Amino acid sequence: MSLTLGATWLGDGRCRFLVWAPHAQTVEVLVLAPQPQTAIMERIERGYYEAIIAGVGPGSLYVYRLDGSHERPDPASRFQPQGVHGPSQVVDTQAFEWGDDGWSGLPLESYLIYELHVGTFTPEGTFDGAIPHLDDLKDLGVTAVELMPVAQFPGARNWGYDGVYPFAVQASYGGPDGLRRLINACHQREVAVVLDVVYNHLGPEGNYFGDFGPYFSDRYRTPWGLGFNFDGPESDEVVRFFVENAIEWLTEFHVDALRLDAIHSIVDLCARPFLAELSQAVRTLAQRLDRRVYLIAESNLNDVRVIRPPQLGGFGFDAQWNDDFHRALHTLLTGERNGYYCDFGGVEPLAKALTEGFVYSGQYSRYRRRRHGNSSRLIPAHRLVVFAQNHDQVGNRMLGERLSALVSLVSFEGLKLAAGTTILSPFIPLLFMGEEYGETAPFQYFVDHSDPALIELVREGRRKDFARFDWQGDPPDPAEESTFLRSRLNHALAGQGLHRVLRGFYKELIALRKRLPCLARPSKEDMAVRAFEKEKALTVRRWVGAGASEALMLFNFGDAPASVRAPVPAGEWQKHLDSAEERWHGRGSSIPETLVSEGEVAINLSPKAFALFARAPGAHEVMESLRTIMLLSTETSGSALP
């Protein structure tokens, strides 16, 4: 089946409609506006219905009538201007004038991701409202913007994971052309765009897919409802639906990467599962378009099968989020040990996260009460995305507190420590909107459902989610508009007091990551990490090209000064950053500008502080580095896209 799902304007006064509806005996297209008309659709192979209708163009509103009684929006609707219960609208997907000619994407290794929620990022809560802030993000050093899901959801307020029309862009955000304008503006600034998509469930309100066909499986449930039918009878068409959806985001909207939500909730027992089919389709598309496009997964399984190549039995994704890094860092900074944080604590877990990726690689997890994960030791560093905080780790706290509320902004040494650990890691760093200046607004969970019974179910679900964390009090009401309004950013803070200092600190860290070759190249192999559990300290040494570029980082996560002796290659090491310096509103530093090592250094670190040194190479090391660079250039010249 090569025809495109949904309504396709053919450009000559005609529109083709294609819908998969094997549950229906008859399907009609009801065009509601501007010129009402009805057309009976022809049933073709495998439960599809097709009709080509004259006099229907962009802007026309329509629904499908199933078996003469049920009128439903199009499952593959491109736009729902009146919400999830209203009619679908025909869209001209080719009318937008793109200004990103020559854009072919960025290497994944150069991604520095900034995650944002469109509705709370600005007072306008729209795609167009976000565009004026792109220059600030570019100035900060961001190379990729990640949008939380924008598929049509109920009402005007939602995180986006309750979307029910995967092809339709949220009307209250600005619809499909609003999204195109934002992506176009990003590309004109050489900033990539990552889009969150949800292929594990649909939201409960406005979900009429079951009236059309067996989209869902009664054998599998997710925490949010029925799972999709990816491996039962007629599942090929369900797979086709979501693969086509992914391809549309990458082609018609010029998205550079898709981040798939919670793939651990996708159950698929096929020998060639949906995720592998999707990965293959995206790789084929990248080759055809000569563009860098990527798939990034969220999975809580700590399973390298997600990013292992298909020929080795994996799904072939390009990267995945690593929650273990966050949890190891969070427990050090806050001391929290409730909920899933009970599996972490001390410096050793963070040292393992830095050297391998997954902390849990097969050992027993007290939180899960079973063995968890497998080893990511052999997974390249650029295939793991790390963060000090993200929408889940903030928003799924009962009060939605950011790290700035958990680590005092008055002394804010912990915030700088979180930034340094994440940005100077060998992985792909992700920042959550407002993190860079210590945003004080919480990010709380909010919905805008119309059904009071459904709202009560959401409230009860949130209370159950928090049961294992021992948090006191009641969570904010997700249905109250005030919960949403509290979660809006206050960008003016970025220019004030300590917030301005913190933003400058993030900018300096990102600049150092880009400027020093040993930090710009994500690699776990060219790195040595040593944990000092008693002192709560950590040393990290990273290098590239036989020592042509080498950095030494020393971290103290404790509340007291720490004295550390660590093996360090001989030579002079120049200080590039010291979080304890007064310019960064620190307590003052006693660390010298230059370290001279004869194979070991002894250094005193201020509480909750870190320093970064870099070593100038000798003549022999420079020659070795040049040979390495020439060899790598020879090996990679003319290579295909990664």
N, C-alpha and C positions, 0 to 999 in steps of 0.2 A: 504494500500500500504506500504509494509515493506521494499522494495528495496530502496537503497540510490540514491538520485538524482545525476546527472552528470556522469562522467566517473569513474568507479570503476575497478581498476586492480585486476583481480582474482588470479594472481600469478602463473598461469599455461600456460602462453603464450596467455591468452585471456583477453579481457576487455569488461565489460558490460557498455552500455550507456543507460541512462534513462532521458527523458526530457518531461516536460509537455508542450504540444503545441496544445491545442484544436482549435486554429485558423487555423491550417494547415490541408490540406487533405492528404498530403504525407510529410514524413520527411526522409532524408537520412543522414548518417554519411559519411563525406568526410575526410578520413585520408590523410593528406598532406605530412607527413614525419614521420619516415625515409622511409617507404615503402608506396607509395600512393595506396589507394584502396577506394572503395565506397561500402556501404552496405545500403540496404533499411531497415528501422526500422518498426517493427510490432506495429500497433495501438492496445493498450489494453484499459482497463477500464478508464473512466473519462478523456479522452483526453491525456493520457500518451502514449509515444512511447518508445519501447525498442529494443535493438539489442545487441547480444554478438558476438564479432568479434575476430578471431584468428590473431596472428601475430602483435598485438598492445600492447605495453608495456609502462612503464614510459618513459617520454620524447617525446612520439608521439604527433604530432600536428594535430588538427582536427577542423572542423566546422560542423554545421548542415546546410543542404540545405532544405529550406521550399518550398513546391509546385514546385520543380524543378527550382526555379529561385533565391530566396534570400539566400545567404550564410551568416550565422551569428555565432558568438561565442556562447558557451554554457552558458545559464543563471546561471548554477551552476558550472561554471568553477572553478577549483582549482588553476589555474595559467594562467596568460596572459603575457608571456614573451615579446611579441611584442606590448603591450599596449591594450587599450580598443577596438580598431578596428581590432586587429590581431587575429590569431587562438588561441584556447585554447590548453592547454597541459595536457596530462595524468600524474598524480602524484601518486607515491607510498606513501600512507599516513602512512604506517606501518614501513618504512625503518629506520626512525630516531632512534638513540640509546639514550634514555632518561637516565639521571643520577639523577632523583629526586625521586627514590624509597623511600617510607616512608613518602613522603610529602602528607599531608592531608588538607592543608590550615590552615588559621589562624582564630580565632574568629573575627567576625566583630568589636567587641568592641575594639580590639587592632589595627585596621587599622589606620595608619597615611599615607595618600596618597600623592604621588608626581606625578603630571600630567606633561607629556612631549609630545612634537611633534617630532617624529623620524627624520624628515627631517631637522629640525633646531637645534636639541639638540647637534649635533656634526658637525664638518666640513665634515665628511664623509656622514652624513645624512642617516645612515643605522642602522639596528639592531645590527650588529657586532660592529659598531662604538660606540654604547651605552654601551656595556658590560664593557669596562674598567672603566666606571664611577660608576658602581654599588657599588664598595667598598666605595666610597665617600658617596653615598647615605645611605648605611648601617651604616657608621660611624656617619652620621648626625642623624640617628635615624628613618629613613624612614622604614616602614614595608610593604608598597604596592606601586608599580609603576603603574600608569594609562597611557596607550598609547592612544593618539588620534587616530581616525579610520585609519586602515591599509588596508581596502578593496581596490581593484584596482580602481584607479581614472585616469582621463586623464592626460597624460604628466608625468613630474617628480616632479612638485611642486603643492601642494594643502594642505589645512588643513585636508582633508580626508572626509569631509562631502559631497563631490561630487562623492563619489564612485558609481560605476555602476555594479560591480561584487561582491556581498556580500560574496561569498565563497573564492574568490581569494585574496592572499596576494600581496600587492603592489610590483611589480617587482623591481623598483628602490630602494626600502628599503632593498632588499635581498631575497624576495620571501618567500615561506612557511618554508623552512629549516632555513633561517635567523631568522625568528620569533621564531621558536622552539629553536634555540640556545640561544636567549635572554631570553626566558621564563625559559629554563633549568638553565641558569646561575642565574636568580633571585631566583629560588627555592633552588638552592644549597646554597644560602646565606640566606635562610628562609625569603625571600621577596615575597609577593603575587603579582599577576599581574591582573590588571583590564583592560579590553579592551572596548573602545568606539565602539558601533555599531549603525547603522542608519537604523531604520525600519519605518521611516515616509515618505521617498521619495528616489528616485535615482537621481544621477546627470544627466544633460542633454546630455552630449557628450558620445557617445558609448552606449547609452541606447536603446537596441533593444528588450526589454522585450515585448512590445506591439505587435511585430510581432508573438510572440509565443502564447500568450493567454491574458485573461482579468486580468492582474496583477494590472491594475490601474482602478480607479473609476472616471467617468466623473461627479459624484455628489459632490465630495470633492476636494478642492485644498489646497495645503500648500503654504507658502510663496516662495517655491522653485519649484513649479509645481504640477502636479496631485498627489493626495494621492492614497495610495494603496487600492485595493478592498478587504477589510477585512470583509465586511458584505453583499455584493451583490451576485448575481448568480455566482456560481463556486468559491466563496471565500474560501471554505475549502482548496483548493489546494494552494492558496496564503498563508494562515495561515500555512499550512504544510511546505511550502518552508522556511519561516522565523524561524519557530520553529526548523526545521532541521539545519538551519544555526547556530542558537544559540548553539544547542547541539554539533555541530562540533567544535566550538571554545573551549567548555568546555572539550571535550573528546580528540580529535585528537591534540589539541594544549595545553592542560593542563591549560587553562586560569582559574583563580579563581573566577572572577566576571565580569559581563557585565554591562556597563553603557549605558543605552539606551538614545539616543539623542532625545530631544524635543518630548516627547510622547504626549504633549498637541496638537501636529499637527496630531495625529492619530485619525481619526473619525471612530468609530465602534459601531454600534447600536445593535449588537447581544446581546442576553441575556447572552451568555457566550463569551465575547470578546476575541480577539487575545491576549491581554496582560494577561488575566487570564489563557488562555490556555498555554501560554509561562511559566508563573509562576509555574503552576502545573507540566509541563514537567521538569522544572529545579529542583523542589523539589523532584520529583521521581528519577531523575538522581542522586542527592546528596545522597539519601538513598541507591541507588544501588551501587554507587562507594565508599560509606563511606567516602565522602569528603565534606569539607565545600565549597560550591559554592553559589554565591549571585547574585541578580539582583538589580541594582541601577538605579534609573530613574532621568532624567532631566525633570522637568515640571514647567511651569510658572503659573500654576493654583492655587497654594497653596491649593491643594485638598488632604486630608488625605486618600481618597479612594485608592490612589496609593499604600500605605503601610498598609492599613487596611486588616486584614485577609479575605480570600475568604468567610468564613462562616458568615462574617459581611458585605458582599457585596463589598469587596475591591478586588484589583488585587493581593495582597499578595506579593508585592515587599519587599525586605529587607531594602531598604533605598532610600532616594531621596535627591537631591541637594536642598539647601535652599538659594535662591538668596536674600531673605530679610535680612539675616544676613550681607551679603556683602554690600548691599545698605545702611543699617543703619550705618555700620562702615565707609564706604567710605565717606559719607556726613560729618561725624564728623571730619575725617582726612583731607579732601580736601576743604570742604565748597561748593562743587558743588551741584547745585539744578536744573540742567536742565535735560531734558528727563525724564526717569523713576526715577531719583533721586529727582524729585520734591515732591514725596510722603514721603520723609524722611527728617530728620533734628532734631538735639537735641539728648539728652542722652536717653530719654524715649523709643524711638523705639529700641535702642540697648538693653536696659534693658528687653524689652519684647521679643526680639529675643533670649536672653540668657535664660529667664525663660520658654518660651513656644516653640520657634522655629519660626513659621510664625509671622510676624508683622501684616500683613493684614489677618484677620481672619473673614471677613464678613463686614467690614466697607467700606465706600466710598473711592475710589482711584481717586485722581485728574488726574493722568496720564491716567488711563483707562476710566475715566468718567463713572464709575459704581461701584457697590459693588464688592469686590474681596476677595476670599479665604474663608476657614473655619478654625476652631480652631485645632491646633496641640498640645494643652495642654496635652492631654493624650497619645501622641505618645512618646515612649521611646527615650531618647537622642541619642542612637547609631544608630537610623534609620534616622538621619539627617546629611548630609555632609555640612560643612561650610568652608568658604574661605575668605581671604581678596582680592584675585584676582584669576582669572582663564583665560583660553584661550578666552572665550567670553567677559569677562569684560575688558580684555586688548585689544584683537584683534578687537573687534567691536567698539572701539574708532576710530575716524577718522585717527589719527596718530599712533595708536597702542601703546600709552604710558603705560608703567608700573607704578606701584605706586611709584617706585624709582624716576621717572621723575616728578610726581605730588607732592610728598612730598620730600623736599630738602634732598639730600644725604649728603650735607655738615653738617647739624645739625642732621639729620636723626632720630630725636626722634620719629617722626610719624611712621617710618618703624618698630621700636622696639615696639611701641604701637600696631600696626597692628598685629605683630607676637604674642605678649602676649595675646591679646584679642582672637585670633583665636585658638592658641595652648592650652591655658589654659581653653578654653570653655568646656562645658560638652558634646560636639558633636564630630563627626568624623572630624578631620581637614584635609584639602587638601591644598597643596602648589603647586604653578605653577612654572615650571622649571625656575631656576635662581633667584627666589624670595628670597631664603635663603641667598644670598650674595649681593642682590641689583643689579642684572643685569641691565645694562644701555641700551642694545639693545632693540628696540621696538619689539613687535610681531604684524606684520601687515598682512593684508589679501592678499593672493597670489594665483594665478591660472596659469595653463599652457595649456589652451585650444588651439586647432588648428584652430577653426573657428573664423575669425575676427568679424562676426556679433554677435556671442555669447559673445565674449570678451567685445564688446561695451554694450551689455545688462548687463553684470556683473558690468561694470563701472557705468552705470546709476543706477542700483540697489543699489550700495553702496552710491551714492550721495543721493538717496531718504531715505535710512536708517538713514542718519545723519541729516535730515531736522529738527527733533524735538529737537536737542541738541544744536543748535545755535553755532556750531563750525565754525570758520572762515577758509577760504582757500579751497584748493582742496585736496581730499584724494590721497594718493600714488596710482600709477597705479598698479592694482592687477596683470596685465599681464607682467610687467617688471621684469626681473630676479633680478634686483637690490633691488626690494621690498622684495623678498625672502632672498637675501643675507644679507640685513640689519637686518633680524630677527634672525640670527644665534647667539647662545650663545657664550660668551667669557669666558670659564671656568677659564682661568688664573686669572681673577679678584678675584676669591674666595680666593686667597692667598695674596691679596694686600690691604694695608691700611685699610680704613673703611669697605671695602667689607669683609676682613678677620674678622674684629671685629663683623660684623653683622652675618656672618656664625657661629661664636663661640656663639653668643647670641641665635640664633635659636637652636643650638645643646644643649645649657644649658636648654632652655625652654623645649625641647622635653625630655631631661633626667629627668627633674623635673616632667613632666607629667607622665612618666613611674615609677618614684621612689616613689612618694607620693601616697599611695592607694586612697586617696580621689580624686585625679586628674586622676588616671589611670582608675577609674570606671566611665564610662559615665552615668550620672544621673541628671535629672532635679529636682527630688524630694528632694534629700539631698543637697539643695542649697538655699541660700537666696541672693537676689539681691536688691540693693537700688540705685536709681538714684538721683543725686543732680543736677537738671537742671541749676540752677543759676551758680553753680561752674563748670559746665560741667564735673562732676566727677561721678564715679560709684564705688560701693563696691560690691564685690562678695565673699560670704562665701560658701565653699563646705566641706562636711564631709562624713564619712562613718563609720559604725559600732559604733553607739552611741558615737561618738566623738573620737574614737580610732585614727583616722587620720582626721585632720581638717586643712583647709587652708583659709587664708584671703588674698584677692587681692584688691588693691586700685588703681584705674585708674583716671588720670587727662587728659582729652582730650582738655583742654583749653590752651591758649597761655600765661596765667598768673598763678602764684602759687595758689593753692586751699587749703583751710582749711576745713577739713571734720571731723565731729563727727558722729560716727556710733556705733550702739549697737553691742557688741562683747562679746562672752562668757568669763567669768572670767578665768584668768590664764596668763601664760607667753607665748608670741608668738615670735618665733625666725625668723629673716629675712633670707630668702633664695635667694632672687633676688631683685635687685633694678636697674631699667633701667637708673637712673640718675647718677649712680656711674661712676667714671672716667674710670674704667676698661672696661666699655661699651661705652666709649667716650661720657659720659653724662656731664652735667654741674656741677656735684658734688652734693652729697646728704646730707641732714641734718636729714634724718630719722634714728632713733636709731636702733641698732642691735637687741634690744629686746623691745617689747611692753608689758606692764603690764596692764591688763584690770581687772576692777572690775565690768564689765557689759557694759562699753562704753569706746571708745578710741577717742582721738582727735589727728589728724595728719595733718601735712603740706606737700603737694605734690608739687614737682617741675612741671613746665609747660611740657605738653606732656610727662608725665612719669607715671610709675606704679611700684608697689612693691608687693612682695609676702611674706607672713608670714605663718608659720605653728606652730601649738600648740602641745606641748607634753601632752598626756593624763594622767590623774590621775589614781591611782590604781583601783578605782571603775569602771572607764570607760574602762580600759584594760580588766577587767573581763567581762563586758557587751559585749565588742567587741568579745572576745573569744567565748562567748555563741552564738552570732550572726553568727560567722563564722562556728561554729560546726553545727548550725541549717541549714545554707545554704548548707553546705557540705552534710548533710543528705538528704535534699530535692532534690539536683541536681545529686546525685550519680546515675550512670547508665542512665542518661537522653540521649535522642536522639540528633542529631546534631541540632544547632539552625536554 
